[in-house]
């Protein structure tokens, strides 16, 4: 049964690791430059206010994204070992939600669907439960 889940599990791991890397790079990049917003036509007062609120929320959202991506990668490793079936299902659903695990949502949809199809296969479910197949 490991063969059935191996490739989608590797997909989860790759998406999770890419999400963590993207989140860390985003945090290293720093805050939004209000001058870019002003150059795009936003009034200075609004640009300053936007940056003030977006920076605080942006960091929090980035940290949540990093944690979700780390969970997805962990669930991929669990999936390869036929452990934590529920966590694997949740991770496969999370990668299909746009912008939850970084910018890889276009890859996440087919990988998530593929993983869910495999996880709901009766033989695979029995293997996760430790029953002989």
Secondary structure as a PSIPRED ss2 file (coil, helix, strand):
# PSIPRED VFORMAT (PSIPRED V4.0)

   1 X C   1.000  0.000  0.000
   2 X H   0.000  1.000  0.000
   3 X H   0.000  1.000  0.000
   4 X H   0.000  1.000  0.000
   5 X H   0.000  1.000  0.000
   6 X H   0.000  1.000  0.000
   7 X H   0.000  1.000  0.000
   8 X H   0.000  1.000  0.000
   9 X H   0.000  1.000  0.000
  10 X H   0.000  1.000  0.000
  11 X H   0.000  1.000  0.000
  12 X H   0.000  1.000  0.000
  13 X H   0.000  1.000  0.000
  14 X H   0.000  1.000  0.000
  15 X H   0.000  1.000  0.000
  16 X H   0.000  1.000  0.000
  17 X H   0.000  1.000  0.000
  18 X H   0.000  1.000  0.000
  19 X H   0.000  1.000  0.000
  20 X H   0.000  1.000  0.000
  21 X H   0.000  1.000  0.000
  22 X H   0.000  1.000  0.000
  23 X H   0.000  1.000  0.000
  24 X H   0.000  1.000  0.000
  25 X H   0.000  1.000  0.000
  26 X H   0.000  1.000  0.000
  27 X H   0.000  1.000  0.000
  28 X H   0.000  1.000  0.000
  29 X H   0.000  1.000  0.000
  30 X C   1.000  0.000  0.000
  31 X C   1.000  0.000  0.000
  32 X C   1.000  0.000  0.000
  33 X C   1.000  0.000  0.000
  34 X H   0.000  1.000  0.000
  35 X H   0.000  1.000  0.000
  36 X H   0.000  1.000  0.000
  37 X H   0.000  1.000  0.000
  38 X H   0.000  1.000  0.000
  39 X H   0.000  1.000  0.000
  40 X C   1.000  0.000  0.000
  41 X C   1.000  0.000  0.000
  42 X C   1.000  0.000  0.000
  43 X C   1.000  0.000  0.000
  44 X H   0.000  1.000  0.000
  45 X H   0.000  1.000  0.000
  46 X H   0.000  1.000  0.000
  47 X H   0.000  1.000  0.000
  48 X H   0.000  1.000  0.000
  49 X H   0.000  1.000  0.000
  50 X H   0.000  1.000  0.000
  51 X H   0.000  1.000  0.000
  52 X H   0.000  1.000  0.000
  53 X H   0.000  1.000  0.000
  54 X H   0.000  1.000  0.000
  55 X H   0.000  1.000  0.000
  56 X H   0.000  1.000  0.000
  57 X H   0.000  1.000  0.000
  58 X H   0.000  1.000  0.000
  59 X H   0.000  1.000  0.000
  60 X H   0.000  1.000  0.000
  61 X H   0.000  1.000  0.000
  62 X H   0.000  1.000  0.000
  63 X H   0.000  1.000  0.000
  64 X H   0.000  1.000  0.000
  65 X H   0.000  1.000  0.000
  66 X H   0.000  1.000  0.000
  67 X H   0.000  1.000  0.000
  68 X H   0.000  1.000  0.000
  69 X H   0.000  1.000  0.000
  70 X H   0.000  1.000  0.000
  71 X H   0.000  1.000  0.000
  72 X H   0.000  1.000  0.000
  73 X H   0.000  1.000  0.000
  74 X H   0.000  1.000  0.000
  75 X H   0.000  1.000  0.000
  76 X H   0.000  1.000  0.000
  77 X H   0.000  1.000  0.000
  78 X H   0.000  1.000  0.000
  79 X H   0.000  1.000  0.000
  80 X H   0.000  1.000  0.000
  81 X C   1.000  0.000  0.000
  82 X C   1.000  0.000  0.000
  83 X C   1.000  0.000  0.000
  84 X C   1.000  0.000  0.000
  85 X H   0.000  1.000  0.000
  86 X H   0.000  1.000  0.000
  87 X H   0.000  1.000  0.000
  88 X H   0.000  1.000  0.000
  89 X H   0.000  1.000  0.000
  90 X H   0.000  1.000  0.000
  91 X H   0.000  1.000  0.000
  92 X H   0.000  1.000  0.000
  93 X H   0.000  1.000  0.000
  94 X H   0.000  1.000  0.000
  95 X C   1.000  0.000  0.000
  96 X C   1.000  0.000  0.000
  97 X C   1.000  0.000  0.000
  98 X C   1.000  0.000  0.000
  99 X C   1.000  0.000  0.000
 100 X C   1.000  0.000  0.000
 101 X C   1.000  0.000  0.000
 102 X C   1.000  0.000  0.000
 103 X C   1.000  0.000  0.000
 104 X C   1.000  0.000  0.000
 105 X H   0.000  1.000  0.000
 106 X H   0.000  1.000  0.000
 107 X H   0.000  1.000  0.000
 108 X H   0.000  1.000  0.000
 109 X H   0.000  1.000  0.000
 110 X H   0.000  1.000  0.000
 111 X H   0.000  1.000  0.000
 112 X H   0.000  1.000  0.000
 113 X H   0.000  1.000  0.000
 114 X H   0.000  1.000  0.000
 115 X H   0.000  1.000  0.000
 116 X H   0.000  1.000  0.000
 117 X H   0.000  1.000  0.000
 118 X H   0.000  1.000  0.000
 119 X H   0.000  1.000  0.000
 120 X C   1.000  0.000  0.000
 121 X C   1.000  0.000  0.000
 122 X H   0.000  1.000  0.000
 123 X H   0.000  1.000  0.000
 124 X H   0.000  1.000  0.000
 125 X H   0.000  1.000  0.000
 126 X H   0.000  1.000  0.000
 127 X H   0.000  1.000  0.000
 128 X H   0.000  1.000  0.000
 129 X C   1.000  0.000  0.000
 130 X C   1.000  0.000  0.000
 131 X C   1.000  0.000  0.000
 132 X C   1.000  0.000  0.000
 133 X C   1.000  0.000  0.000
